[in-house]
Amino acid sequence: MTPASFHPAAGQELLDAVGYYEARAPGLGLAFLDEAERTVGLIRRFPRIGPAIEADFRRLAFGRFPFSIIYRLPADTVRILAVMHHRQRPGYWQERR
């Protein structure tokens, strides 16, 4: 399995989304976190699973929530750059490495 690391801003986006969903309904934040972990697990097992969206960036959408993981593959690792809501400003994460 390919190792993965989160950009600090992506990690914060994940925590913010978990908090948002948990505030809306108890247990929904944990469901979001489970979906995020499932999506990251797929990426770690199959790094090229997400379609290329720009240069060396890839995206894989969650199944249940309107979010995607934006990542790149430097060397033999997965670098998660954003946990992006589908209604966010496109490309806001492009300066992250």
For each residue, the residues with C-beta under 8 A, 3 or more apart:
1: 44 45
2: 43 44 45 47 76 77 78
3: 44 76 77 78
4: 40 43 44 71 77 78 79 80
5: 77 78 79 80
6: 10 11 14 80
7: 10 11 79 80 81 82 96 97
8: 11 12
9: 12 13 82 93 96
10: 6 7 13 14 70 80 81 82 83 93 96
11: 6 7 8 14 15
12: 8 9 15 16
13: 9 10 16 17 82 83 84
14: 6 10 11 17 18 33 36 83
15: 11 12 18 19
16: 12 13 19 20
17: 13 14 20 21 32 36 65 67 83 85
18: 14 15 21 22 29 30 32 33 36
19: 15 16 22 23 29
20: 16 17 23 24 29
21: 17 18 24 25 28 29 31 32 65
22: 18 19 25 26 27 28 29 30 32
23: 19 20 29
24: 20 21 28
25: 21 22 28
26: 22
27: 22 30 31
28: 21 22 24 25 31 32
29: 18 19 20 21 22 23 32 33
30: 18 22 27 33 34
31: 21 27 28 34 35 64
32: 17 18 21 22 28 29 35 36 65 67
33: 14 18 29 30 36 37
34: 30 31 37 38
35: 31 32 38 39 62 63 64 65
36: 14 17 18 32 33 39 40 62 67 69 83
37: 33 34 40 41
38: 34 35 41 42 63
39: 35 36 42 43 60 61 62 63 69
40: 4 36 37 43 44 69 78 80
41: 37 38 44 45
42: 38 39 45 46 49 60
43: 2 4 39 40 46 47 49 50 60 69 71 78 80
44: 1 2 3 4 40 41 47 78
45: 1 2 41 42
46: 42 43 49
47: 2 43 44 73 78
48: 58 73
49: 42 43 46 58 60
50: 43 58 59 60 69 71
51: 58 59
52: 55 56 57 58
53: 57 58 59 70
54: 57 91 94
55: 52
56: 52 72 73 74
57: 52 53 54 70 71 72 81 94
58: 48 49 50 51 52 53 70 71 72 73
59: 50 51 53 68 69 70 71 84
60: 39 42 43 49 50 68 69 71
61: 39 67 68 86
62: 35 36 39 65 66 67 68 69
63: 35 38 39
64: 31 35
65: 17 21 32 35 62
66: 62 85 86 87
67: 17 32 36 61 62 83 84 85 86
68: 59 60 61 62 83 84 86
69: 36 39 40 43 50 59 60 62 80 82 83 84
70: 10 53 57 58 59 80 81 82 83 84 93
71: 4 43 50 57 58 59 60 78 79 80 81
72: 56 57 58 78 79 81
73: 47 48 56 58 77 78 79
74: 56 77 79
75:
76: 2 3
77: 2 3 4 5 73 74
78: 2 3 4 5 40 43 44 47 71 72 73
79: 4 5 7 71 72 73 74 97
80: 4 5 6 7 10 40 43 69 70 71 83
81: 7 10 57 70 71 72 93 96 97
82: 7 9 10 13 69 70 92 93 96
83: 10 13 14 17 36 67 68 69 70 80
84: 13 59 67 68 69 70 88 92 93
85: 17 66 67 88
86: 61 66 67 68
87: 66
88: 84 85 92
89: 92
90:
91: 54 94
92: 82 84 88 89
93: 9 10 70 81 82 84 96
94: 54 57 91
95:
96: 7 9 10 81 82 93
97: 7 79 81
